[in-house]
Amino acid sequence: MADTIDLTGRVAIVTGAGGGLGREHALELARRGAKVVVNDLGTSVKGEGRSTEAAEKVVAEIKAAGGEAIANGGSVTEMADVEAMVQQALDAWGKVDILVANAGILRDQSFKKMPIEDFELVINVHLLGTARCVKAVWGPMNDAGYGRIIFTTSAAGLFGNFGQSNYGAAKTGLVGLMNSLKIEGAKNNVRVNTISPLAATRMSEAVMPADIAAMMRPQYVAPGVAFLASEAAPTGVILNIGAGLFGVTVITENPGFVVPVEQISAETIAANWTAIADRSTLTGYNDALEQSMAVIGHVKGQK
């Protein structure tokens, strides 16, 4: 039997926790003993309006179940708000052990029709908003020698989706951020992972049939977050979660096709494209250095 994931004594911040996935994350962490800052700006799916009501309701749920929580209505688009949120946790409980960066909005439209302001706003909330939150907890976590940070990506970013160029760009950017931070945080036991959830929420209900939505309940995702928030968490992993399925997405590359330097040309690339693009042998790497050394080794081996 697996060991119990116990978060007693841990302090967590969950952004966008007033509903949907964020609410389930906050409730699950609290159920397992964590003290939770429930952050939510209280906006619409498009990021309009502002209210602390949603966050306060989740705090009330946690307290009713015997847990500890405080509400925060700050915006992840404002560094001052983010710093105040982290300070709120430090003032209340003296530390921050867990950050679940979940806050997000949608401004879907084909790229041709999308105002650049909508592109910038979605990047600001998802990518920069996450970076601001990490920046605010990074020092305290590294100083304490412990941290668990969880980003939220999407299949729209990993694989693409029509009408979501802004959202997809932000979500893929988070993977790049994770890949660097996993290295920088390793020496101080700060582990950074990313979930790619499939769940029926306000952001997906318009495109998800009712029978499918019943399979994709947000509460089925929260256990994955609890695992990544625990001492047993890996680092640098993209965890796919939905309807009881758990898997990983891995960025890979093939060995490539070596062209003698004197023959390098666009025409040579075209002539050998089938071999260059071959997917029969793919390899993942832990960092850029490992990838570079593999490339150099392959080229030397073909000389």
N, C-alpha and C positions, 0 to 999 in steps of 0.2 A: 504493500500500500504506500502511496506517495506521501511524503512529508507534508504537513499542513503549512500553507502559506500564511504566516502570521506577521501582520504589520503593526502590532501593538507598539506604541511609543513613537512611530514614524510620523512625520509631518509632511503633508502633501498639499500641493496647489494644483487645482484642475481648472483650466480656462474653458470658457464656453460651457459651463457645467449647469446651466439653468434648465436644460432639457436635452432630449435625445441621447446621443452617446455620452456627452459630458456628464449628464446627470447620472447615468448608470455607472460611469467610472467612479464618480464621487461616492455614490452609495456603496459600491463594492469595496472601495478602499476603506471607507468608514466601518463597514461591517467586519472587516478584518483587523480593525483596531487603530487605523490611522486617524490622525486629527487632520481635518480637511479645510482648506480655504476654497470656498465655492465661488469662483469668479464667473460673472456673466454680465454683459453690457445690457442685456434685455432688448436686443434689436430684432428686427424682422430678418428673414433669410437673406435679404439684400443688404442688411446692415443699417436699416433705418430705425430711428427712434432710440430711446434709452430709458431703462428702468431696472431697479434692483429687485423687483418683485419675484422674478423667476429664481434668482439665486437664494433669496430669503426662504422661499418655499422648500428648496432642496435642503437648506440648513435645518429647517423645521423638521423635515423627514428624518434627517440624520439624528437630531437630538431626541426625537420621539422614540427612536430605536435604541437610545442609550449611548449614542456616539457624541463626539465633539466636532463642531464645525463653526465657521464664521463666514459671513457673506462679504463679497467684494464686487463692486460695480465698475471697476476700472476698465479702460480700453487698452487692448494690446497694441494699438496704434500710437499710444503716447508713452514715452519712456518714463515720464514722471509718474503716470498711473501705475505702470508695471513695478517701478521701484517702491512705490507706496504699498502695493500689494504684497511684495516680498517682505517689506518692513513690518507689515501687519502680522504676517506669520511669525517673524522673528520676535516681535513684541509679545505676541500671545504665547508662543511655545518655544522660543529660543533657537530655532533652527528650521531648515527646509531640507528634507531628505528626498522628496519626490516631486517632480514636475511633470504633469501631463498636459501637453500643449494641444488643445483640442479646438480652440476658438476658430471659427471660420464663417465666411459668407459666400454667396454665389452672385455673380453677375453674368449669367450665361447669354451668349450671343455668338453668331458666327464672327470670325475675326474681321471679315470685311466690313461688317456693320458695327462692330464693337467700338465705342468711344475709348480713346486711350486712357481717359480718366477711370473707366471701369477696370481696365487692365491693371493700372497702377494701384487701385484700391484693393483689389483681390491679392495682389502681391504684398501690399502693405499689411494686410490682416494675417494672411496665412504664413508667408515666409518671414517677413520682417517682424511681424508680431511674435512669432515663435522665437526668432533670434533675440528680440528684446527680453523676453522672459528668461531665456537661457543666460543672457548676459547678466541679468540681475541675480540669478541663483548660482552662477558659475563660481564666483569667489567663495561664498559661504560653503558650497559643497566641497570644493577642492581643499579648502582650509580644514574642513572637518574630516576629510578622508573618506567621504561616503556621499554618493548621489545616484539617483535613478531618474533619467530623463526619457520621456516618451513623446515622440513626434507623431503626427498623423498625416500620412500620405494617402494616395488614392490610385485606383486602377486608371483613372483619367490622366494622372501624371505619369504613371509607369508605362502605360500602353497607349494612351491617347483617347480622346473622345470629342466628337463633333460639338462645337459651340462652347468648348471649355478650354480655350487656349490660355486664358489668364489663370484659371484654376489649375490646369495641368502644369503650367510652368512653375507655379508656386509649389505645388506638391512634389515635383521632381527636384526642385531646388532644396527642399528639406532633406532629401536623401544625400545630396552633396554635403550639406551642413553636418548631417550625422556622420558621414564617413570621415570627416576631419576631426570632429569633436570626440569620436570614439578613441582616436589615437591620443589626443591631447589630454583626455580625462583618465586614461588607463592607469597611469602611475598613482593616482589618488583615489582609485576605486569609484570613479564616476563613470557609470555605464550609460550609453546613449543608444536607444533603439527606436524603431519606427513601426507603427501599425498601419496596415492597409485594410481598413474595415469595409465590410459590405453589410449595410444595415438600413432598415426602413426608418428614416428620420424626416424632419421637415425639409431637409435638403434633397431628399430622394423620393418622397411620397408621390410627387406628380408624375414620375416616370415608372413607378413600380406597381404592377398589378397586385390586388389585394391578397391573392393566394401566395404570391412570392413574398410579399411584405410580412406575412405571418411567419414565414420561415426565417426572416432576417431581422429578428428583434434585437434592439440595441443591447439588451442584457446578455445576449450570447457573446458579445464582444468583450465585455468588462472583465471576465476572468483572464483573458490574455493580457490586459493592462495590469491586473493584479500580479500576475507572474513576472512581467517586466519591471514592476515596481519593487520586487522582492530581492532578497540577498542572492537568490539563485539565478538572477537575470543574466543572460549573455550580454554581449555588446556588439553594436554595429549590424544588427539584424533587422530585416524588413519582414515583419510577421503578418501574414495574410489571415484574416479572421472573418467568418461569416457562416451562419446556419450550422455551427458545429464543426466546420472545417477549419483546420489550422495547418498552415504551410508557410514556406518562405519564398520570397523573390530574391534572386541573386543576379547581380550584374556580371556578365561573363564576356569573354572574347575568344575568338578562335586563334590558332597559331599563326594565321596569316600566310601570305605567299611572298617569298623573298625574291626580289628583282635585283640583279646586279646593278650597282650604282651607275655604270656606264649605259645601262639600258632603260633607266627610269624615264618614263614619259606618260602622258595621258593615254596614248595609244596602247602602251604596254599594260596599263591598268585595265583598259577596256578588254584587251585580248585575254586577260587572265581573271576576269571578274568572277567567273564561277568558282575558281579555287580561292580567290580572295574572300568571297562571301560565304564559303562553306560553313555550315553549322553542325557538321557531324561530330566535331571535337571542340567542346567549349570548356573554358576554365575560368574560375572565379579567383580573385586575389584579395588579400587582407588589406593592402594599401598600395599606393602609387609606386613605391620603391620596388615592391615584390613584382608588380606588373612590368616595370621598366627592366628589371634584371631578367625576367622571363623573355622579353622581347629581344634583348641583347644576346642572351644565350641561344635563342632560336636562330637569329641571324648568323651568329658565329658558326653554329652547327651546319648551316646551309652553304657556308662559304667553301 
